[in-house]
Amino acid sequence: MRQFIVIGHDAPTTDEFSLDDLAGGAGRLDVLCRCVSSGFFLSHAIREDVRLFLVLSDEFTIRFEGSELRRLNPDERSTAALVRAALTAREEAIGHMEVESTPGVFVSRRGFVDLLDSVAGTVIQLHEDGTPLPESEVPENPTFVLSDHHDFTEREAELLSERADARLSVGPEALHANHAITVVHNWLDTDGFANY
Amino acid sequence: MRQFIVIGHDAPTTDEFSLDDLAGGAGRLDVLCRCVSSGFFLSHAIREDVRLFLVLSDEFTIRFEGSELRRLNPDERSTAALVRAALTAREEAIGHMEVESTPGVFVSRRGFVDLLDSVAGTVIQLHEDGTPLPESEVPENPTFVLSDHHDFTEREAELLSERADARLSVGPEALHANHAITVVHNWLDTDGFANY
């Protein structure tokens, strides 16, 4: 199982946004939608062994479960519609209990700390100053933590320095989060670039 | 210079499409917009050494020139707006002459054959059955040719088997074109995964 946590600092917490304005009125939901797409899509299939969490402004967490996902399309707008449906269902989410809004998409009232408490496996922070991917062992059941277009906040960075098992870098260039996810998948798909 | 040619088989050839329906009424323009985004974006910069061509239904070619690009944003919708502006300017494009529609974006009446005739450098077809990236030399001035969500047509495949200098594979999984571009950039950024 490959898990990704994407922290959205500039993300909607209500369903009152227009699908026509994802990079404006919806904060930067476009960034998060691209991460979902990179997380799950192969050319002719969905990666069923992936679980991806979007943390929305440290208030809600949306879980996308690869093995159960339906109605996911690669374009930003349709992914944003799934996020909006999850935010419509947020009213029913009590405590940390999840509510399934569409098949394979779950919403809960959880911020980053609570989410991190709940994940198992190796926690890996993706970071420009981390160990280059080829110099790292390929982890089993990794959980990669990424930030959106903003840096991790001081609090998130502190938490990760305590809790992350490793810090890895996806190359000499600083990449967008969705591109970093694609590189990580490629690294895992090829057993660390060894069985390409 | 890194060049990419993305062949859009299901792409608009007029500006009469809605930005609200990129994955429907505009053919699959969403696929091509994601390729543009993967082609150019770094976290805090645009890759100025990149030139990317979109071939629209073998009728028009739009050239995005990294060193001159302005107004490019990573979301699909705003990239589609640049494509639409280019298609509005298509009326002024006579023969193979290009017209600049917005800074760094040029449109011409050219299909794939004419475009391929005009590019210099090493032509590389990205293909599932190609040589794995790590087993290939890192080319200077490569031009990567990719197809959208459809396979290359028989005619395109024939042309590429004659004209391409190499066929490379981006891993054991068949990837979306935009994800393949990201992997290729990572490979080039790291001198073939060697200087990660």
Interface residues (C-beta under 8 A of the other chain):
Chain A: L19 D20 L22 A23 D30 V31 R34 S37 S38 F41 L42 S43 H44 N73 P74 D75 E76 R77 S78 P132 L133 P134 E135 H149 S169 V170 G171 P172 E173 A174 L175 H176 H179 T182 V183 H185 N186 D189 T190 F193 N195 Y196
Chain B: L19 D20 L22 A23 D30 V31 R34 S37 S38 F41 L42 S43 H44 N73 P74 D75 E76 R77 S78 P132 L133 P134 E135 H149 S169 V170 G171 P172 E173 A174 L175 H176 H179 T182 V183 H185 N186 D189 T190 F193 N195 Y196
